Every structure is written in C-alpha cells, then in structure tokens.
Amino acid sequence: MALSVTDDRGGILSFERVPQRIVSLLPSLTETVCALGECQRLVGVDRYSNFPAAVQRLPKLGGGMDPSIEAVVALRPDVVLMARSGSGVDQLTNLGVKVLVLEPKTEADLKRVWLTLGQLLQVNNAPAVWQSMEVEVAAVANAMPASAKGQRVYFEVSPGPYAASEASFMGQNLALLGFKNIVPAQWGPFPKLNPEFVVRANPDLILVGEGSVDALRQRPGWSMLRALREQRVCAFTPAQADVLVRPSPRRAEAARLIVDCWIRLERPPS
C-alpha cells in the first residue's frame, strides 16, 4: 500500500508500503508510536527513550544530536523519526534512508504529529483516540481546585535557567489548569532567562526537577522569592519530569502531576 506524508520541513516522503521497521531518535516520538499501538515496529531508539518499558530493550543509537549513523543504517529501517533540531538528517538521507522530521513544541504540534504518525502507520482510529485523550485532559483540568486560578507560576525545565513559557505545550497545560505563567509567549517556547527576571516576577509557585531545588536558594535574591519562602514548590522526580517536559501523549498524566502537587500544597498540615 503506497502512501505519502509531509514532515516539518515541508518535504513529502513517499512509501511503497506501510513502514514496518522504525527507528525513533526522539523520546516523544517513541512514546507516540507506542501510544498508537505500534511499539512492535520500533527496531531502535535514542538513548533517552525509556517509556514504555518495552523500548528499554531496544538498541540504543545515541542521542538526537549525536546519533550513531552506522548503527542506524545497520538496522535497515524503513523510516527514521527525528527532531528538526537533530543531527544527521542529511547524512542519513544521502545514505538512502528515509527520514521523517517531526518536533512537537506546542499543543497544536502535538496533535499534528499524532495525526501524521497515525497516517504513516495507518492507524485508522488515531483521530478518535486523540479526541478521547482531549476528554481525559479536560477531566483532569476540571479537578483542579479554584484556588489555583490566577496563581503566577515559574516552570524551570533545566538549569540555566531555561523556562517553559506561555508558548510551550507545558505553558499551555498550565493555562488550562488556571495558572498564569510569568514567562511570556513572545520569548519563545523555552527561553533562557536572566535570573533577575524571576526575582522581579516573584512567582507564587515554582515547578522544577527535585535535583535542582536546593540550587534555587543559592541564586542571588532567590531565597526571598515568595514560592521558596512559603515552600510552594512542586519538585518532580526524574521519571515525573520526563512526563512533564516531553511533548508526548501522556498529557493527562502530566496535568495530573501538577494538580496533585497543588492539592498537597493547599492541604493544611494535620
């Protein structure tokens, strides 16, 4: 069965048959393939793809920025899924490997990538499954207490500090839950901030990986932030951080992590 799909470069990739051997070099794309029910088609993944558990047994082929080209080619993939910001696209293409470039950063991107991969894999119910996920996300958002509405939040995705702005899929999730992001959309999805900006913004809530919490207080002026003084910090484990920072189908789970944290912070000590 011949088919054609369009990737993020605007390029059209044609296939004589539905791809059966897939290499994914981006964790969110790996998760999407599996969420579409086609995990068994994956023959190799990047070193960061760790969910679901089945992909942990697959050959690891480096990272998106440093893939092992020889190892990828050796697996004879029908298609390689890569990020636009990844490395090796041209090299793989020149070696005769079909490369589909997809990199979701916003809510709209997530849906587009989901439907594109659904088309590539010929998963006919992909649109219906997406709608069911939307319903699940909305249900989680409805469980968020009204006390969160308008609370000003800072979401640090990595030291630098780099933050998730209003334009990112994480920022859009926060808005759905009723929060006000201190980092504006016009700065791009994941801008590097001047730490002084966060001090001046003085957020009500901070979301951060648990390994970075202690370092926050060491930054000049940050110990006086309301969120730190009042211990209004959601600190996430590495596994939870993967759920939150990856633009993957686990959107409802990501929203639930934030809802649960907020409820814990609001619950008076017994």
Summary of the structure (lengths in Angstrom):
residues: 270
radius of gyration: 19.9
end to end distance: 62.6
largest distance: 64.0
contacts: 856
relative contact order: 0.12
helix: 45%
strand: 17%
